[in-house]
């Protein structure tokens, strides 16, 4: 039963890391698109 609890913790932690990674990727993607648009508009 104890291994199940530790496995649950690991799964939760990996989900958390995954969510943070996705959030960071999306933020980077948004920044890239925003920069690209500014360049196209001649504002950058």
SELOGU-582174 format. One record per residue: residue in one letter; y negated, x, z of N, C-alpha, C, O in turn. Coordinates in pm, whole numbers, padded with zeros to 5 digits, always signed. Layout:
// SELOGU-582174
aYXZYXZYXZYXZ/...
***
This chain:
// SELOGU-582174
x+00120+00082+00000+00000+00000+00000-00126+00086+00000-00228+00048-00057/x-00118+00201+00065-00234+00290+00074-00273+00345-00063-00391+00360-00093/x-00172+00376-00147-00201+00430-00281-00273+00327-00367-00352+00363-00455/x-00246+00199-00342-00311+00092-00418-00461+00089-00388-00543+00070-00478/x-00495+00110-00262-00635+00112-00221-00709+00229-00284-00821+00214-00332/x-00646+00348-00283-00710+00465-00342-00721+00450-00493-00818+00495-00554/x-00621+00387-00554-00625+00363-00699-00739+00267-00734-00808+00285-00834/x-00759+00167-00650-00868+00071-00670-01002+00142-00661-01092+00114-00740/x-01015+00231-00565-01139+00307-00550-01166+00392-00674-01279+00396-00723/x-01064+00458-00724-01078+00543-00842-01118+00459-00963-01205+00499-01041/x-01054+00345-00979-01085+00255-01091-01229+00208-01082-01300+00204-01182/x-01272+00171-00961-01408+00124-00940-01508+00235-00974-01610+00211-01039/x-01477+00356-00929-01564+00470-00954-01574+00501-01103-01682+00528-01153/x-01461+00496-01173-01463+00524-01316-01539+00415-01392-01605+00444-01492/x-01529+00290-01345-01607+00182-01406-01755+00208-01387-01835+00190-01479/x-01792+00250-01266-01931+00278-01234-01984+00392-01321-02095+00383-01374/x-01905+00497-01336-01943+00610-01421-01956+00565-01566-02049+00605-01636/x-01863+00481-01610-01868+00428-01746-01992+00346-01771-02056+00359-01876/x-02028+00260-01676-02147+00177-01689-02272+00265-01694-02362+00240-01774/x-02278+00366-01610-02393+00458-01610-02403+00532-01742-02512+00553-01794/x-02289+00574-01796-02287+00644-01924-02336+00555-02036-02415+00599-02121/x-02290+00431-02037-02333+00335-02139-02483+00310-02128-02554+00305-02228/x-02531+00293-02005-02674+00269-01982-02757+00387-02031-02861+00368-02095/x-02712+00508-02002-02784+00628-02045-02784+00638-02197-02885+00673-02257/x-02671+00607-02259-02661+00611-02405-02755+00510-02470-02824+00541-02566/x-02757+00388-02416-02844+00283-02470-02991+00320-02455-03072+00293-02544/x-03025+00380-02342-03163+00421-02319-03203+00528-02421-03314+00525-02474/x-03113+00620-02446-03137+00726-02543-03152+00666-02683-03240+00706-02759/x-03066+00573-02715-03068+00504-02844-03201+00431-02863-03262+00439-02970/x-03245+00359-02761-03373+00287-02768-03489+00383-02787-03579+00357-02866/x-03486+00494-02714-03592+00594-02726-03595+00652-02867-03702+00673-02923/x-03476+00678-02923-03467+00734-03057-03524+00638-03160-03600+00678-03248/x-03489+00510-03149-03539+00408-03241-03690+00394-03227-03761+00383-03327/x-03740+00395-03105-03883+00383-03077-03959+00501-03139-04063+00483-03202/x-03906+00622-03119-03968+00742-03175-03969+00737-03327-04067+00774-03391/x-03858+00692-03383-03844+00680-03528-03949+00584-03584-04010+00611-03687/x-03969+00471-03517-04067+00372-03560-04209+00427-03551-04291+00402-03640/x-04239+00500-03446-04371+00560-03432-04396+00660-03544-04507+00668-03597/x-04294+00735-03579-04306+00833-03686-04331+00763-03819-04415+00807-03898/x-04259+00655-03843-04275+00579-03967-04414+00517-03977-04471+00508-04086/x-04468+00475-03864-04602+00414-03862-04713+00519-03865-04831+00486-03880/x-04674+00645-03850-04772+00753-03852-04848+00768-03722-04956+00826-03719/x-04791+00717-03614-04858+00725-03484-04813+00845-03402-04876+00881-03303/x-04705+00907-03444-04653+01020-03366-04693+01151-03431-04658+01258-03380/
***
